[in-house]
Amino acid sequence: MQYFQYDVLRTMASFIVSHDLKNSDPRLIRQETGLEFSPSTYSPWRNYSRIFKLCLLVSELDGVAIPTDIARILSKPGLVTCDEYIHFLVEATTDPSPALSDWSELNTMSIRSPLCFALKYILAKVAGLNEFFTPINEIIGAYIYSKFNGDECDTEFLDLLGKRNKYTDIKCYCDPRQARESIKFISQISYLYNEGSNIVASLSQEDAQNIFLEINPITGPRNPNGDSEIQRLAKFFRDGTEHDFFEYKGTILSDVLESGFNEGSKVKKTHIIIERNTKLRNLYFDKRPVSVCNSCQIDTSKKYPWVDRILDLHHILPLSSGTRVDSTKGTMLDDLAPVCPTCHRAIHRYYDNYLKKNDKKDFENKNEAQEIFFEAKRNIVEGGCYAKDR
């Protein structure tokens, strides 16, 4: 899962746009991206080109790696959010995939949209049944049993959900490892998270229904050449960014100003949605029952003994990023920091000042985001003595 993280894909997009990924010196790739690409005896293209093709960042033409429109957009911080990108991949990903060898069997196989199916299945459970936890194996079994393409309406999904007893054991007759990884990948979306074998949604029924209706597989005449099909699909991305996937009017996002941002740009909204993901918050404090602010070190349980804690969760990654996911541990909690509401607002204001002064819409990468977060913490503890330097 490491190379399917949104921040890693952004890093790779930048390299793909400025270099020929296939023919670049592996040492240069490792140096400029900061990624290991093990084993070191193989070139990154040999072992990882399939990943970046699946993510619609690159194709191949006459022995040269060609960046897609998606790679060009992702290479520029602040232009697109993790939510927009992954929702687009949900709509664009097909079974079979043009990134894999079975695309050559296109004429004899029907095209299905497995990620579109998976997300719509999760959303249908929330919208229709008010169920927020969905076992990954249940999604896989439903996909195998239903033969759905991913473009079915809500009533068809609800009818399928009424037959769960017929497909809950289908997982026993296949190897669903790759399917599980794909479903975990989409849990980087701000209103989802992965806990063990479950995908958990934090949405109102109304929001889940609205998002369900917005998601539709990308269709059109398929190019029989897989690399050409990757480029064709990627060209739809500009249209895909027109979706309001960062607007969840009835659930999480009420007023971005409350959280300390001067303006409600989409990258900042994505950041806030993650921090207000109520079910992710519950998971965090269940596993890490702290009451001390990560910044000013106030013990909220002692200052306010009538409540367990008064802490927010701060998301440390770049504003446009989703949550990272580990293949075995699920959603990573290390990218979140518990802070008191006052420090939380102060940190966001510090971000505003830094980004404005440096004429940026977002942080370049997670290293910069972490650096500014810790710098903001030092300013809070030491009375703002570092603020003028930025």
FENBELGI-V573579 format. One record per residue. N is the residue number from 1. RES is the residue in one small letter. SS is DSSP state (alpha for helix, beta for strand, coil for the rest). PSI is psi in whole degrees, 0 to 359 (* if undefined). BURIAL is + if it has 9 or more other C-alpha atoms within 8 Angstrom, else -. Layout:
# FENBELGI-V573579
n=N res=RES ss=SS psi=PSI burial=BURIAL
n=N res=RES ss=SS psi=PSI burial=BURIAL
This chain:
# FENBELGI-V573579
n=1 res=m ss=coil psi=344 burial=+
n=2 res=q ss=alpha psi=317 burial=-
n=3 res=y ss=alpha psi=0 burial=-
n=4 res=f ss=alpha psi=5 burial=+
n=5 res=q ss=coil psi=142 burial=+
n=6 res=y ss=alpha psi=317 burial=+
n=7 res=d ss=alpha psi=327 burial=+
n=8 res=v ss=alpha psi=318 burial=+
n=9 res=l ss=alpha psi=325 burial=+
n=10 res=r ss=alpha psi=317 burial=+
n=11 res=t ss=alpha psi=316 burial=+
n=12 res=m ss=alpha psi=325 burial=+
n=13 res=a ss=alpha psi=318 burial=+
n=14 res=s ss=alpha psi=319 burial=+
n=15 res=f ss=alpha psi=317 burial=+
n=16 res=i ss=alpha psi=324 burial=+
n=17 res=v ss=alpha psi=325 burial=+
n=18 res=s ss=alpha psi=352 burial=-
n=19 res=h ss=coil psi=166 burial=-
n=20 res=d ss=coil psi=101 burial=+
n=21 res=l ss=coil psi=324 burial=+
n=22 res=k ss=coil psi=323 burial=+
n=23 res=n ss=coil psi=5 burial=-
n=24 res=s ss=coil psi=151 burial=+
n=25 res=d ss=coil psi=125 burial=-
n=26 res=p ss=alpha psi=328 burial=-
n=27 res=r ss=alpha psi=323 burial=-
n=28 res=l ss=alpha psi=318 burial=-
n=29 res=i ss=alpha psi=314 burial=+
n=30 res=r ss=alpha psi=321 burial=+
n=31 res=q ss=alpha psi=315 burial=-
n=32 res=e ss=alpha psi=332 burial=-
n=33 res=t ss=alpha psi=338 burial=+
n=34 res=g ss=coil psi=15 burial=-
n=35 res=l ss=coil psi=149 burial=-
n=36 res=e ss=coil psi=317 burial=-
n=37 res=f ss=coil psi=59 burial=+
n=38 res=s ss=coil psi=154 burial=-
n=39 res=p ss=coil psi=150 burial=-
n=40 res=s ss=coil psi=344 burial=-
n=41 res=t ss=coil psi=345 burial=-
n=42 res=y ss=coil psi=151 burial=-
n=43 res=s ss=coil psi=148 burial=+
n=44 res=p ss=alpha psi=325 burial=+
n=45 res=w ss=alpha psi=317 burial=-
n=46 res=r ss=alpha psi=318 burial=-
n=47 res=n ss=alpha psi=339 burial=+
n=48 res=y ss=alpha psi=358 burial=+
n=49 res=s ss=alpha psi=326 burial=+
n=50 res=r ss=alpha psi=320 burial=+
n=51 res=i ss=alpha psi=313 burial=+
n=52 res=f ss=alpha psi=337 burial=+
n=53 res=k ss=alpha psi=318 burial=+
n=54 res=l ss=alpha psi=327 burial=+
n=55 res=c ss=coil psi=8 burial=-
n=56 res=l ss=coil psi=38 burial=+
n=57 res=l ss=coil psi=336 burial=+
n=58 res=v ss=beta psi=152 burial=+
n=59 res=s ss=beta psi=184 burial=+
n=60 res=e ss=beta psi=137 burial=+
n=61 res=l ss=beta psi=119 burial=-
n=62 res=d ss=coil psi=42 burial=-
n=63 res=g ss=coil psi=12 burial=-
n=64 res=v ss=beta psi=141 burial=+
n=65 res=a ss=beta psi=125 burial=+
n=66 res=i ss=beta psi=121 burial=+
n=67 res=p ss=beta psi=152 burial=+
n=68 res=t ss=coil psi=172 burial=+
n=69 res=d ss=alpha psi=326 burial=+
n=70 res=i ss=alpha psi=316 burial=+
n=71 res=a ss=alpha psi=320 burial=+
n=72 res=r ss=alpha psi=322 burial=+
n=73 res=i ss=alpha psi=314 burial=+
n=74 res=l ss=alpha psi=336 burial=+
n=75 res=s ss=coil psi=348 burial=+
n=76 res=k ss=coil psi=113 burial=-
n=77 res=p ss=coil psi=139 burial=+
n=78 res=g ss=coil psi=356 burial=+
n=79 res=l ss=coil psi=330 burial=-
n=80 res=v ss=coil psi=148 burial=+
n=81 res=t ss=coil psi=164 burial=+
n=82 res=c ss=alpha psi=319 burial=+
n=83 res=d ss=alpha psi=313 burial=+
n=84 res=e ss=alpha psi=316 burial=+
n=85 res=y ss=alpha psi=312 burial=+
n=86 res=i ss=alpha psi=323 burial=+
n=87 res=h ss=alpha psi=323 burial=+
n=88 res=f ss=alpha psi=315 burial=+
n=89 res=l ss=alpha psi=326 burial=+
n=90 res=v ss=alpha psi=317 burial=+
n=91 res=e ss=alpha psi=333 burial=+
n=92 res=a ss=alpha psi=336 burial=+
n=93 res=t ss=coil psi=133 burial=+
n=94 res=t ss=coil psi=160 burial=+
n=95 res=d ss=beta psi=107 burial=-
n=96 res=p ss=coil psi=167 burial=+
n=97 res=s ss=coil psi=142 burial=+
n=98 res=p ss=coil psi=348 burial=+
n=99 res=a ss=coil psi=349 burial=+
n=100 res=l ss=coil psi=164 burial=+
n=101 res=s ss=alpha psi=333 burial=-
n=102 res=d ss=alpha psi=358 burial=+
n=103 res=w ss=alpha psi=335 burial=+
n=104 res=s ss=alpha psi=343 burial=+
n=105 res=e ss=alpha psi=19 burial=-
n=106 res=l ss=alpha psi=320 burial=+
n=107 res=n ss=alpha psi=341 burial=-
n=108 res=t ss=alpha psi=3 burial=-
n=109 res=m ss=coil psi=146 burial=-
n=110 res=s ss=coil psi=145 burial=-
n=111 res=i ss=coil psi=130 burial=+
n=112 res=r ss=beta psi=163 burial=+
n=113 res=s ss=coil psi=87 burial=+
n=114 res=p ss=alpha psi=322 burial=+
n=115 res=l ss=alpha psi=325 burial=+
n=116 res=c ss=alpha psi=317 burial=+
n=117 res=f ss=alpha psi=312 burial=+
n=118 res=a ss=alpha psi=313 burial=+
n=119 res=l ss=alpha psi=320 burial=+
n=120 res=k ss=alpha psi=327 burial=+
n=121 res=y ss=alpha psi=314 burial=+
n=122 res=i ss=alpha psi=314 burial=+
n=123 res=l ss=alpha psi=323 burial=+
n=124 res=a ss=alpha psi=324 burial=+
n=125 res=k ss=alpha psi=320 burial=+
n=126 res=v ss=alpha psi=309 burial=+
n=127 res=a ss=alpha psi=319 burial=+
n=128 res=g ss=alpha psi=330 burial=-
n=129 res=l ss=alpha psi=356 burial=-
n=130 res=n ss=coil psi=37 burial=-
n=131 res=e ss=coil psi=129 burial=-
n=132 res=f ss=coil psi=345 burial=+
n=133 res=f ss=beta psi=126 burial=-
n=134 res=t ss=beta psi=115 burial=+
n=135 res=p ss=beta psi=137 burial=+
n=136 res=i ss=alpha psi=320 burial=+
n=137 res=n ss=alpha psi=332 burial=+
n=138 res=e ss=alpha psi=319 burial=+
n=139 res=i ss=alpha psi=317 burial=+
n=140 res=i ss=alpha psi=315 burial=+
n=141 res=g ss=alpha psi=320 burial=+
n=142 res=a ss=alpha psi=322 burial=+
n=143 res=y ss=alpha psi=316 burial=+
n=144 res=i ss=alpha psi=315 burial=-
n=145 res=y ss=alpha psi=317 burial=+
n=146 res=s ss=alpha psi=328 burial=-
n=147 res=k ss=coil psi=16 burial=-
n=148 res=f ss=coil psi=151 burial=+
n=149 res=n ss=coil psi=342 burial=+
n=150 res=g ss=coil psi=356 burial=+
n=151 res=d ss=coil psi=12 burial=+
n=152 res=e ss=coil psi=157 burial=-
n=153 res=c ss=coil psi=174 burial=-
n=154 res=d ss=alpha psi=324 burial=-
n=155 res=t ss=alpha psi=325 burial=-
n=156 res=e ss=alpha psi=321 burial=-
n=157 res=f ss=alpha psi=321 burial=+
n=158 res=l ss=alpha psi=324 burial=+
n=159 res=d ss=alpha psi=319 burial=-
n=160 res=l ss=alpha psi=318 burial=+
n=161 res=l ss=alpha psi=333 burial=-
n=162 res=g ss=coil psi=352 burial=-
n=163 res=k ss=coil psi=25 burial=-
n=164 res=r ss=alpha psi=328 burial=+
n=165 res=n ss=alpha psi=345 burial=-
n=166 res=k ss=alpha psi=344 burial=-
n=167 res=y ss=coil psi=6 burial=+
n=168 res=t ss=coil psi=337 burial=+
n=169 res=d ss=coil psi=3 burial=-
n=170 res=i ss=alpha psi=333 burial=+
n=171 res=k ss=alpha psi=335 burial=+
n=172 res=c ss=alpha psi=342 burial=-
n=173 res=y ss=alpha psi=16 burial=-
n=174 res=c ss=coil psi=170 burial=-
n=175 res=d ss=coil psi=99 burial=-
n=176 res=p ss=coil psi=16 burial=+
n=177 res=r ss=alpha psi=309 burial=-
n=178 res=q ss=alpha psi=322 burial=-
n=179 res=a ss=alpha psi=319 burial=-
n=180 res=r ss=alpha psi=317 burial=+
n=181 res=e ss=alpha psi=320 burial=+
n=182 res=s ss=alpha psi=320 burial=+
n=183 res=i ss=alpha psi=323 burial=+
n=184 res=k ss=alpha psi=325 burial=+
n=185 res=f ss=alpha psi=317 burial=+
n=186 res=i ss=alpha psi=350 burial=+
n=187 res=s ss=coil psi=1 burial=+
n=188 res=q ss=coil psi=345 burial=+
n=189 res=i ss=coil psi=143 burial=+
n=190 res=s ss=coil psi=332 burial=+
n=191 res=y ss=coil psi=7 burial=+
n=192 res=l ss=beta psi=164 burial=+
n=193 res=y ss=beta psi=160 burial=+
n=194 res=n ss=beta psi=121 burial=+
n=195 res=e ss=beta psi=107 burial=+
n=196 res=g ss=coil psi=239 burial=-
n=197 res=s ss=coil psi=11 burial=-
n=198 res=n ss=beta psi=149 burial=+
n=199 res=i ss=beta psi=129 burial=+
n=200 res=v ss=beta psi=133 burial=+
n=201 res=a ss=beta psi=140 burial=+
n=202 res=s ss=coil psi=83 burial=+
n=203 res=l ss=coil psi=153 burial=+
n=204 res=s ss=coil psi=163 burial=+
n=205 res=q ss=alpha psi=323 burial=+
n=206 res=e ss=alpha psi=315 burial=-
n=207 res=d ss=alpha psi=319 burial=+
n=208 res=a ss=alpha psi=319 burial=+
n=209 res=q ss=alpha psi=317 burial=+
n=210 res=n ss=alpha psi=318 burial=-
n=211 res=i ss=alpha psi=319 burial=+
n=212 res=f ss=alpha psi=315 burial=+
n=213 res=l ss=alpha psi=338 burial=-
n=214 res=e ss=alpha psi=339 burial=-
n=215 res=i ss=coil psi=124 burial=+
n=216 res=n ss=coil psi=139 burial=+
n=217 res=p ss=coil psi=145 burial=+
n=218 res=i ss=coil psi=128 burial=-
n=219 res=t ss=coil psi=209 burial=-
n=220 res=g ss=coil psi=169 burial=-
n=221 res=p ss=coil psi=125 burial=-
n=222 res=r ss=coil psi=138 burial=-
n=223 res=n ss=coil psi=127 burial=-
n=224 res=p ss=coil psi=342 burial=+
n=225 res=n ss=coil psi=121 burial=-
n=226 res=g ss=alpha psi=317 burial=+
n=227 res=d ss=alpha psi=323 burial=+
n=228 res=s ss=alpha psi=325 burial=+
n=229 res=e ss=alpha psi=323 burial=+
n=230 res=i ss=alpha psi=315 burial=+
n=231 res=q ss=alpha psi=323 burial=+
n=232 res=r ss=alpha psi=313 burial=+
n=233 res=l ss=alpha psi=319 burial=+
n=234 res=a ss=alpha psi=332 burial=+
n=235 res=k ss=coil psi=343 burial=+
n=236 res=f ss=coil psi=350 burial=-
n=237 res=f ss=alpha psi=327 burial=+
n=238 res=r ss=alpha psi=323 burial=-
n=239 res=d ss=alpha psi=323 burial=-
n=240 res=g ss=alpha psi=329 burial=+
n=241 res=t ss=coil psi=354 burial=+
n=242 res=e ss=coil psi=347 burial=-
n=243 res=h ss=coil psi=147 burial=-
n=244 res=d ss=coil psi=56 burial=-
n=245 res=f ss=coil psi=347 burial=+
n=246 res=f ss=coil psi=5 burial=+
n=247 res=e ss=coil psi=108 burial=-
n=248 res=y ss=coil psi=84 burial=+
n=249 res=k ss=coil psi=328 burial=-
n=250 res=g ss=coil psi=2 burial=+
n=251 res=t ss=coil psi=295 burial=+
n=252 res=i ss=coil psi=319 burial=+
n=253 res=l ss=coil psi=106 burial=+
n=254 res=s ss=coil psi=309 burial=-
n=255 res=d ss=coil psi=109 burial=-
n=256 res=v ss=alpha psi=332 burial=+
n=257 res=l ss=alpha psi=330 burial=+
n=258 res=e ss=alpha psi=328 burial=-
n=259 res=s ss=alpha psi=7 burial=+
n=260 res=g ss=coil psi=1 burial=+
n=261 res=f ss=coil psi=141 burial=+
n=262 res=n ss=coil psi=331 burial=-
n=263 res=e ss=coil psi=152 burial=-
n=264 res=g ss=coil psi=58 burial=+
n=265 res=s ss=coil psi=163 burial=-
n=266 res=k ss=alpha psi=327 burial=+
n=267 res=v ss=alpha psi=323 burial=+
n=268 res=k ss=alpha psi=324 burial=+
n=269 res=k ss=alpha psi=319 burial=+
n=270 res=t ss=alpha psi=317 burial=+
n=271 res=h ss=alpha psi=314 burial=+
n=272 res=i ss=alpha psi=321 burial=+
n=273 res=i ss=alpha psi=318 burial=+
n=274 res=i ss=alpha psi=316 burial=+
n=275 res=e ss=alpha psi=336 burial=+
n=276 res=r ss=coil psi=11 burial=+
n=277 res=n ss=coil psi=99 burial=+
n=278 res=t ss=alpha psi=323 burial=-
n=279 res=k ss=alpha psi=326 burial=+
n=280 res=l ss=alpha psi=320 burial=+
n=281 res=r ss=alpha psi=315 burial=+
n=282 res=n ss=alpha psi=319 burial=-
n=283 res=l ss=alpha psi=314 burial=-
n=284 res=y ss=alpha psi=309 burial=+
n=285 res=f ss=alpha psi=340 burial=+
n=286 res=d ss=alpha psi=319 burial=-
n=287 res=k ss=alpha psi=332 burial=-
n=288 res=r ss=coil psi=80 burial=-
n=289 res=p ss=coil psi=62 burial=-
n=290 res=v ss=coil psi=158 burial=-
n=291 res=s ss=coil psi=1 burial=+
n=292 res=v ss=beta psi=133 burial=+
n=293 res=c ss=coil psi=130 burial=+
n=294 res=n ss=coil psi=343 burial=+
n=295 res=s ss=coil psi=292 burial=+
n=296 res=c ss=coil psi=352 burial=+
n=297 res=q ss=coil psi=15 burial=-
n=298 res=i ss=coil psi=137 burial=-
n=299 res=d ss=beta psi=102 burial=+
n=300 res=t ss=alpha psi=333 burial=+
n=301 res=s ss=alpha psi=333 burial=+
n=302 res=k ss=alpha psi=321 burial=-
n=303 res=k ss=alpha psi=327 burial=-
n=304 res=y ss=coil psi=73 burial=+
n=305 res=p ss=coil psi=349 burial=-
n=306 res=w ss=coil psi=358 burial=-
n=307 res=v ss=coil psi=158 burial=-
n=308 res=d ss=coil psi=315 burial=-
n=309 res=r ss=coil psi=154 burial=+
n=310 res=i ss=coil psi=81 burial=+
n=311 res=l ss=coil psi=143 burial=+
n=312 res=d ss=beta psi=167 burial=+
n=313 res=l ss=beta psi=127 burial=+
n=314 res=h ss=beta psi=132 burial=+
n=315 res=h ss=beta psi=117 burial=+
n=316 res=i ss=coil psi=335 burial=+
n=317 res=l ss=coil psi=169 burial=+
n=318 res=p ss=coil psi=151 burial=+
n=319 res=l ss=coil psi=325 burial=+
n=320 res=s ss=coil psi=353 burial=+
n=321 res=s ss=coil psi=152 burial=+
n=322 res=g ss=coil psi=199 burial=+
n=323 res=t ss=coil psi=142 burial=+
n=324 res=r ss=coil psi=154 burial=+
n=325 res=v ss=beta psi=132 burial=+
n=326 res=d ss=beta psi=141 burial=+
n=327 res=s ss=coil psi=333 burial=-
n=328 res=t ss=coil psi=328 burial=-
n=329 res=k ss=coil psi=345 burial=+
n=330 res=g ss=beta psi=207 burial=+
n=331 res=t ss=beta psi=130 burial=+
n=332 res=m ss=coil psi=127 burial=+
n=333 res=l ss=coil psi=348 burial=-
n=334 res=d ss=coil psi=344 burial=-
n=335 res=d ss=coil psi=4 burial=+
n=336 res=l ss=beta psi=143 burial=+
n=337 res=a ss=beta psi=130 burial=+
n=338 res=p ss=beta psi=122 burial=+
n=339 res=v ss=beta psi=152 burial=+
n=340 res=c ss=coil psi=157 burial=+
n=341 res=p ss=alpha psi=323 burial=+
n=342 res=t ss=alpha psi=313 burial=-
n=343 res=c ss=alpha psi=323 burial=+
n=344 res=h ss=alpha psi=313 burial=+
n=345 res=r ss=alpha psi=319 burial=+
n=346 res=a ss=alpha psi=320 burial=+
n=347 res=i ss=alpha psi=317 burial=+
n=348 res=h ss=alpha psi=322 burial=+
n=349 res=r ss=alpha psi=323 burial=+
n=350 res=y ss=alpha psi=317 burial=+
n=351 res=y ss=alpha psi=313 burial=+
n=352 res=d ss=alpha psi=310 burial=+
n=353 res=n ss=alpha psi=317 burial=-
n=354 res=y ss=alpha psi=311 burial=+
n=355 res=l ss=alpha psi=320 burial=+
n=356 res=k ss=alpha psi=315 burial=+
n=357 res=k ss=alpha psi=327 burial=-
n=358 res=n ss=coil psi=9 burial=-
n=359 res=d ss=coil psi=51 burial=-
n=360 res=k ss=coil psi=149 burial=+
n=361 res=k ss=coil psi=337 burial=+
n=362 res=d ss=coil psi=169 burial=+
n=363 res=f ss=coil psi=149 burial=+
n=364 res=e ss=coil psi=321 burial=-
n=365 res=n ss=coil psi=180 burial=+
n=366 res=k ss=alpha psi=330 burial=+
n=367 res=n ss=alpha psi=317 burial=-
n=368 res=e ss=alpha psi=318 burial=+
n=369 res=a ss=alpha psi=317 burial=+
n=370 res=q ss=alpha psi=320 burial=+
n=371 res=e ss=alpha psi=314 burial=-
n=372 res=i ss=alpha psi=327 burial=+
n=373 res=f ss=alpha psi=311 burial=+
n=374 res=f ss=alpha psi=329 burial=-
n=375 res=e ss=alpha psi=318 burial=+
n=376 res=a ss=alpha psi=319 burial=+
n=377 res=k ss=alpha psi=317 burial=+
n=378 res=r ss=alpha psi=321 burial=+
n=379 res=n ss=alpha psi=321 burial=+
n=380 res=i ss=alpha psi=315 burial=+
n=381 res=v ss=alpha psi=321 burial=+
n=382 res=e ss=alpha psi=18 burial=-
n=383 res=g ss=coil psi=30 burial=-
n=384 res=g ss=coil psi=21 burial=+
n=385 res=c ss=coil psi=345 burial=-
n=386 res=y ss=coil psi=348 burial=+
n=387 res=a ss=alpha psi=321 burial=-
n=388 res=k ss=alpha psi=335 burial=-
n=389 res=d ss=alpha psi=336 burial=-
n=390 res=r ss=coil psi=* burial=-
